[in-house]
Amino acid sequence: MNEHIFGTIKRQWGYNHTNLTGLEKVNGEHCLIMLVYNIKRSINILGVPDLTAKLKKWNSPYKAKVLVLLKTSYLKLNLEYYFYQTKI
């Protein structure tokens, strides 16, 4: 199933290489390409009016607690990295 997606992105869209370097940047670029692919596919299947209606009705299962937890864990990791760098 996955080979079709990568074939479409590589051959029809001309995405043969990444523009950025480094694992984190390449992962971000790849995630953005996959997001665009999924949005284009959703538009082709549902159409723009139905897709926007479904997105407006969608109720996220992720509540504010999860977002706060993600932000605090991200901040904690950054602080640990910063203090580790300053100790050396």
ChimeraX commands (.cxc) that place a marker at each C-alpha (Angstrom):
marker #1 position 0.00,0.00,0.00 radius 0.5
marker #1 position 2.79,2.45,0.81 radius 0.5
marker #1 position 4.63,2.03,-2.47 radius 0.5
marker #1 position 1.80,3.72,-4.38 radius 0.5
marker #1 position 2.02,6.81,-2.21 radius 0.5
marker #1 position 5.79,7.14,-2.57 radius 0.5
marker #1 position 5.59,6.45,-6.30 radius 0.5
marker #1 position 3.03,9.22,-6.76 radius 0.5
marker #1 position 5.08,11.70,-4.76 radius 0.5
marker #1 position 8.35,10.76,-6.44 radius 0.5
marker #1 position 7.29,10.44,-10.07 radius 0.5
marker #1 position 4.23,12.63,-10.51 radius 0.5
marker #1 position 5.23,15.43,-8.14 radius 0.5
marker #1 position 8.96,15.31,-8.90 radius 0.5
marker #1 position 10.00,14.96,-5.25 radius 0.5
marker #1 position 13.22,13.03,-5.86 radius 0.5
marker #1 position 15.40,14.53,-3.16 radius 0.5
marker #1 position 15.14,16.66,-0.05 radius 0.5
marker #1 position 16.06,20.33,-0.02 radius 0.5
marker #1 position 17.22,20.34,3.59 radius 0.5
marker #1 position 19.95,18.45,5.43 radius 0.5
marker #1 position 19.87,16.79,8.83 radius 0.5
marker #1 position 17.52,14.13,10.13 radius 0.5
marker #1 position 15.15,16.48,11.95 radius 0.5
marker #1 position 14.81,18.84,8.99 radius 0.5
marker #1 position 14.34,16.02,6.48 radius 0.5
marker #1 position 11.67,14.44,8.72 radius 0.5
marker #1 position 9.88,17.79,8.87 radius 0.5
marker #1 position 10.04,18.18,5.11 radius 0.5
marker #1 position 8.78,14.63,4.60 radius 0.5
marker #1 position 5.91,15.16,7.05 radius 0.5
marker #1 position 4.89,18.30,5.18 radius 0.5
marker #1 position 4.87,16.42,1.84 radius 0.5
marker #1 position 2.76,13.62,3.39 radius 0.5
marker #1 position 0.33,16.18,4.83 radius 0.5
marker #1 position -0.11,17.76,1.41 radius 0.5
marker #1 position -0.63,14.33,-0.15 radius 0.5
marker #1 position -3.32,13.46,2.40 radius 0.5
marker #1 position -5.11,16.79,1.95 radius 0.5
marker #1 position -5.06,16.45,-1.85 radius 0.5
marker #1 position -6.38,12.89,-1.59 radius 0.5
marker #1 position -9.15,13.98,0.80 radius 0.5
marker #1 position -10.16,16.76,-1.58 radius 0.5
marker #1 position -10.27,14.28,-4.49 radius 0.5
marker #1 position -12.42,11.84,-2.51 radius 0.5
marker #1 position -14.78,14.21,-0.66 radius 0.5
marker #1 position -14.54,17.51,-2.49 radius 0.5
marker #1 position -13.78,20.86,-0.89 radius 0.5
marker #1 position -17.26,21.65,0.54 radius 0.5
marker #1 position -17.65,18.25,2.23 radius 0.5
marker #1 position -14.09,18.30,3.55 radius 0.5
marker #1 position -14.50,21.76,5.11 radius 0.5
marker #1 position -17.85,20.73,6.61 radius 0.5
marker #1 position -16.29,17.62,8.17 radius 0.5
marker #1 position -13.36,19.61,9.52 radius 0.5
marker #1 position -15.71,22.15,11.13 radius 0.5
marker #1 position -17.72,19.35,12.79 radius 0.5
marker #1 position -14.63,17.43,13.93 radius 0.5
marker #1 position -14.16,17.28,17.68 radius 0.5
marker #1 position -10.54,16.66,18.61 radius 0.5
marker #1 position -9.92,13.76,21.02 radius 0.5
marker #1 position -6.85,15.63,22.28 radius 0.5
marker #1 position -7.84,17.96,25.06 radius 0.5
marker #1 position -5.94,20.88,26.51 radius 0.5
marker #1 position -4.30,18.64,29.14 radius 0.5
marker #1 position -2.46,16.69,26.47 radius 0.5
marker #1 position -1.27,19.87,24.78 radius 0.5
marker #1 position -0.02,21.27,28.07 radius 0.5
marker #1 position 1.74,17.99,28.81 radius 0.5
marker #1 position 3.42,18.04,25.40 radius 0.5
marker #1 position 4.53,21.64,25.84 radius 0.5
marker #1 position 5.93,21.04,29.33 radius 0.5
marker #1 position 7.79,17.90,28.29 radius 0.5
marker #1 position 9.24,19.75,25.29 radius 0.5
marker #1 position 10.28,22.64,27.54 radius 0.5
marker #1 position 11.81,20.20,30.02 radius 0.5
marker #1 position 13.87,18.53,27.30 radius 0.5
marker #1 position 15.08,21.89,26.01 radius 0.5
marker #1 position 16.03,23.06,29.50 radius 0.5
marker #1 position 17.93,19.84,30.19 radius 0.5
marker #1 position 19.80,20.25,26.92 radius 0.5
marker #1 position 20.58,23.88,27.68 radius 0.5
marker #1 position 21.85,23.19,31.19 radius 0.5
marker #1 position 23.84,20.20,29.98 radius 0.5
marker #1 position 25.56,22.41,27.40 radius 0.5
marker #1 position 26.39,25.13,29.95 radius 0.5
marker #1 position 27.96,22.68,32.46 radius 0.5
marker #1 position 30.63,21.57,30.03 radius 0.5
marker link #1:1,2 radius 0.2
marker link #1:2,3 radius 0.2
marker link #1:3,4 radius 0.2
marker link #1:4,5 radius 0.2
marker link #1:5,6 radius 0.2
marker link #1:6,7 radius 0.2
marker link #1:7,8 radius 0.2
marker link #1:8,9 radius 0.2
marker link #1:9,10 radius 0.2
marker link #1:10,11 radius 0.2
marker link #1:11,12 radius 0.2
marker link #1:12,13 radius 0.2
marker link #1:13,14 radius 0.2
marker link #1:14,15 radius 0.2
marker link #1:15,16 radius 0.2
marker link #1:16,17 radius 0.2
marker link #1:17,18 radius 0.2
marker link #1:18,19 radius 0.2
marker link #1:19,20 radius 0.2
marker link #1:20,21 radius 0.2
marker link #1:21,22 radius 0.2
marker link #1:22,23 radius 0.2
marker link #1:23,24 radius 0.2
marker link #1:24,25 radius 0.2
marker link #1:25,26 radius 0.2
marker link #1:26,27 radius 0.2
marker link #1:27,28 radius 0.2
marker link #1:28,29 radius 0.2
marker link #1:29,30 radius 0.2
marker link #1:30,31 radius 0.2
marker link #1:31,32 radius 0.2
marker link #1:32,33 radius 0.2
marker link #1:33,34 radius 0.2
marker link #1:34,35 radius 0.2
marker link #1:35,36 radius 0.2
marker link #1:36,37 radius 0.2
marker link #1:37,38 radius 0.2
marker link #1:38,39 radius 0.2
marker link #1:39,40 radius 0.2
marker link #1:40,41 radius 0.2
marker link #1:41,42 radius 0.2
marker link #1:42,43 radius 0.2
marker link #1:43,44 radius 0.2
marker link #1:44,45 radius 0.2
marker link #1:45,46 radius 0.2
marker link #1:46,47 radius 0.2
marker link #1:47,48 radius 0.2
marker link #1:48,49 radius 0.2
marker link #1:49,50 radius 0.2
marker link #1:50,51 radius 0.2
marker link #1:51,52 radius 0.2
marker link #1:52,53 radius 0.2
marker link #1:53,54 radius 0.2
marker link #1:54,55 radius 0.2
marker link #1:55,56 radius 0.2
marker link #1:56,57 radius 0.2
marker link #1:57,58 radius 0.2
marker link #1:58,59 radius 0.2
marker link #1:59,60 radius 0.2
marker link #1:60,61 radius 0.2
marker link #1:61,62 radius 0.2
marker link #1:62,63 radius 0.2
marker link #1:63,64 radius 0.2
marker link #1:64,65 radius 0.2
marker link #1:65,66 radius 0.2
marker link #1:66,67 radius 0.2
marker link #1:67,68 radius 0.2
marker link #1:68,69 radius 0.2
marker link #1:69,70 radius 0.2
marker link #1:70,71 radius 0.2
marker link #1:71,72 radius 0.2
marker link #1:72,73 radius 0.2
marker link #1:73,74 radius 0.2
marker link #1:74,75 radius 0.2
marker link #1:75,76 radius 0.2
marker link #1:76,77 radius 0.2
marker link #1:77,78 radius 0.2
marker link #1:78,79 radius 0.2
marker link #1:79,80 radius 0.2
marker link #1:80,81 radius 0.2
marker link #1:81,82 radius 0.2
marker link #1:82,83 radius 0.2
marker link #1:83,84 radius 0.2
marker link #1:84,85 radius 0.2
marker link #1:85,86 radius 0.2
marker link #1:86,87 radius 0.2
marker link #1:87,88 radius 0.2
view
